[in-house]
Amino acid sequence: MKRGIGGFAVLIALFVAAFFVSPWPSVWIIRAVFDRGAAEASAKLANLVSDSITTTRHRYDPADPQAMLDIHRPANLVAGAPVVVWIHGGGFVSGRRGDITNYAKILAGNGFAVVNMDYTIAPEATYPGPIRQTLRALAFLDREGASLGLPSKRFVLAGDSAGAQIAAQTAAVVTHPAYARLVGVTPEPGGYRIAGALLHCGVYDIADMGRDGGLLGWFVGAAGWAYSGKRDWRNDRQFLTMSLAPHLTKAFPPAFVSAGNADPLGPQSVVLARNLASAGVPVETLFFPSDHQPALGHEYQFDLATAAGRLALERSVEWLRQLDEAP
């Protein structure tokens, strides 16, 4: 009996130790939780998708088996409208383009071509890998746009959670060459323009996140380790270039920024919107009073059964239509 207890204790010790030598044990837990939540959120939207949406699948980088994207087109595609390129969330360590397919189709039903793309999640890929992949996707859409039936070469980079960070950072590196060099990426030359950034519930400054510990601290620590490739990621100056505040300029495209009042990442969206406005960037926001009921958590915008979720979609569409009218 004592031997059995001793063996069990050793197994427990090895299990605990695994969390200190690799980000993988934490990543597996995060993926299990996030993937289930994403599947449930998507399923709730299925009956709201119009039958008139057509979808085609494409590989945006022939050398990368994970470089896939879908293009969703409505029957009433608005000529010349910007193309929405949506980047999924998942804490940089989970998620796939299919997670937001139903939402992308609902958004497309308002007259826009909507692209949702895959990128390689961490720790299989590390920073700034997803930025490079997004740039390749934009280059592909730029080159092949006419044959793909896209209405313009004006792209709105959109995203949720980690995808919002990737969208915002990509917009920044495309419009700020010195920042692109600092990050270590090179946008391919082309004829496209970033017309806007549609950002929901994102993380935009990772440097001080999670220092207070707790569940958020564990998550941030695991995601930072996985995405940077370094356990001591807080001291990795190159990795911390993902924090956007020092690199925002007036060249950043017009933005729409939103988050829920009970989202632990919500303050990051408020600060981003303030920094964009200070830089001279046109920015619209959708925030809620701190006492708003029901409390709106992370990724609130995907729940179209709520008034707040419907309002987020309505305001996003209104903002996109204003961009339609821009030259």
N, C-alpha and C positions, 0 to 999 in steps of 0.2 A: 504493500500500500504506500509506504514511504517513497519507494522508488517511483511509483506512478505519479505521486504528487511532485517529486523532484523533476521528473521529466516534463510534466506540464508547466512547471515554473520556468524551466529552460526555454520551452517553446514560447511562453509569454514574453520572456526577456528578449528572445530573438525577434519576435514580432515588434516589440516596442523599439528595439535598436534599429530595425529596418527604416523607421521613420526619420532617423537621424543620419542615415548614410545615403539615402536616395529619396527623391521626391515622388517616386512611383507609388508607394502605398497610399499616400494622401491623394494623388491624382486618381487612382482607381476609385476611391471613395467619392471624390468630387464628381467624377464622370457618372457614377451610378445614380447619384442624387440629381444632378443636373439633367442627365438624359431622360430620366423619368419625368421630371417637371416639364421639360420641353415637349415631350410626346403628349402629355396631358393637355398642355396649352394649345398645341396644334390641333388636337382632336376636337376641341371645343369650337374651332373656327371652321370645320369642314363644311357645315351646312350653310355657311355664308359665302362660299366661293361660287362665282358665276360659271355656268357651263360654257359661256362664250370666250373664256380665256384659253388661248392656245399656248403650249409650252414646248420649247425645243431645248435640247441638251448639247453642250459643246465642250471641247477641251481647249482651254486658253493657252496652254503651254505643252507642246508635243512631247517635251522631255520629262514632264512631271505627271505621273499617273494620278495624282490627287488634284490636279489643276482643272477642275470641272466647274461649269456654271450652267445655270438654266436661265432662259429668257422667257418671260411671261408677257404675252401681248393681248390686249383687249380687242374686241371687234371694233370699238370706237376709238382707236389710237389717234391721239391728237398730233397732227402734223407739226414738226418742229419742236415738240415738247422735249424737255430734258429727259434723259434716260436715268432711272434710279438704279444705282448699283448698291445692293444691300449686303452688308457683311454681318454674319451671325455672331452672337455672343457665346459665352461659355467659359468665362474666366481664363481665356487663352489656352485652356487645357481640355476643353470638351466642346461638343457641338458639331453640327454639320449643316450644310445648306438646306437639307430637307426639313430642319426644325422650323424654318420660317416660310416654307413654301406656301402654306395656306394664307398667311398674312400677306405675303408678296403678291399672291393672286388677287386678294381683296383690294390691295392698293392699286394693282394694275387695272382693276375694274373701273377705276376713276379716270381712265384715259391715258395711262402712262405705260411705257415699256419698263418692266422691272426685272432686273438681273439679280439673282442671288447666287453667290459664289462660295466654293469651298476654298479653304486654305489649310495648310498643315498645322495642326495644333501641337502644343508642347506636351511633353518634352521631346516628341519626335522631331520637332523643329524648334529653333530658338530665335530670339530677337536678333535682327529685324526681318526674319524670314517672311512672316505674313505681309509685311509692308512691300517687300519685293514681289510677292505673288500678286498682291493687289495692283501694283504698277504693271505687271505683265498682263493682268486681266484687262486693264484699261487700254493698254497698247493693242491687245487683240480686238477689243470692241471698236477701237479707232480704225484699225486696218480693215476689219471685216464688216463694219457697220452697215454698209450699203447692201451687201449680200445677205446680211442677217435681218434686214428689214427694220433697222433701227431708225427712228424719226429724226435724229440729230446726232452731233458729236459733242453735245453739251451734257455732261454727266453730273448727277447729284450723288455724292458719296453718302450713304446712309448706313446706320448700324445701331445695334443695341448692345449695351453692356460692354464687354471687351471689344465687340465689333464696332461700337461707337468710337472707342479709342483708336482702333485701326483706321477707321474711316477718317477721323479728324486728323490723325497723324499723316495719313497719305495726302490729304488735302494740303496740309502744311508743307510737306516736302516737295509737292508739285509746284507750289506757289512761292517757295522760299529756297532757292538753290543752295545758299550757304548752310541751311539746316539739313538739306538732303546730304550734303557732303559730311556734315557732322554725324549724322545717323549712319552713313556708309551705304547709301543707296543712290541709284542713278535712274531717274525717270527717262523712259525712252522718248525721243522726240516724236512729235505727232501733231495732228491738227485738232485735237480735242481740247475742251476747256472744262474745268471744274466749275460748274454753275452754282453749286451750293453744297452744304453739309447738313444732313438731317440726323440729329444725334439724340438717342433716347437712353437714359439711365447709364451713362458711361462712366469710366474711370479715366481721369486725365492727369492725375499727379500721384504717382505710386510711391514717391520717396518716403512719405511719413505715414502711409496707410498701415493699419494693423499694429502699430507700436504698443497699443494698450492691451494687447493679448486677446484672450477669449477666442470665440469661434471665428470672428472676422480675422483676428491676428493669425490664427492657424491657417486659414484659407489663403490670406495674402502671402504668408510665408511660403506655403507650398507652391502657389501659382508663380510667385516671383522666382523661386528656385528653378522651377521647371522651365519657365519662359526665358530666363537669363542663361540657364545652364550652370549657374553658380549658387552654392548655398549662401555665400556672403554677398548676395546681390545688392544689398543697400550701399555697398562700397564700390560698386561697379559703375564708374562714371559713364561709360558708353551705354550701358543698359538704361541708366537714368535719363538718357536723352529722350526716352519715350514720354517723359513728363512735358506737357505742352506749353505751360505758362511762359517760360523764357523765350519761346520761339514763335510767338504769335505776332503777325504783322498785319498791316492794312490790306496786304495782298490776299489774305485768307478769304475764301468765298463767303457770301452771305450764309448765315447759319440759323437753324431752328433747333433749340435745345430744350429738353424736357426731362423731368424725373418726378417720381412720387414723393409725397411728404413723409412716408415712413421707410423710404429706401435708404439703407446705410450709405449708399454712394451718392445720394441726393445732393449733399453739400458740394460735391465735386462739380456737378452740373451748374449749380448757382455760381460758383467761382469762375468756371469757364465762361459762362455768359457775360459775367462782369468784366473779365479780362479781354474778351473779344470786343466788347463795346468800348473799352478803354483804348484798344488798338485801332479803333475807327472802323470796325467791321459791322455791317448791318446784321443785327441779331434779333430774332423773335424768340420768346420763351413761353413755356407752359409749365408753371409751377403752381403749387397748391398751398393753402394756409396750413400751418403746422397742426391745427386741430381738425383738419378735414376728416370727415367720416363718410364712408369707411376709410380707414387708413390705407394708403396706396403704397404697396411695397415695390420691390425691385421688379422691373419688366411689367409694370402695371398696364402699359399701353397695349399689350397683347390680349387683354381680357375685354373683349368687345361686348360682354354681357353687362358690363358696368358703364355708368354714365361717363366716368372719367376716361375709360378706354375708348369709348366712341368719340368723346371730345378730342382726344389726342389724334385719332385718325382724321377727324374732320378738320382740325387745325393744320395738320400736316399736309393734307390735300389742298387746303386753301393757300398755304405757303408755296407749295409746288406750282400751283396754277399762276401765282404771281410771278414766279420764275419763268413760266411759259411765255409771259408777255415781254420778258427782257430780250434785248437784241442778242 
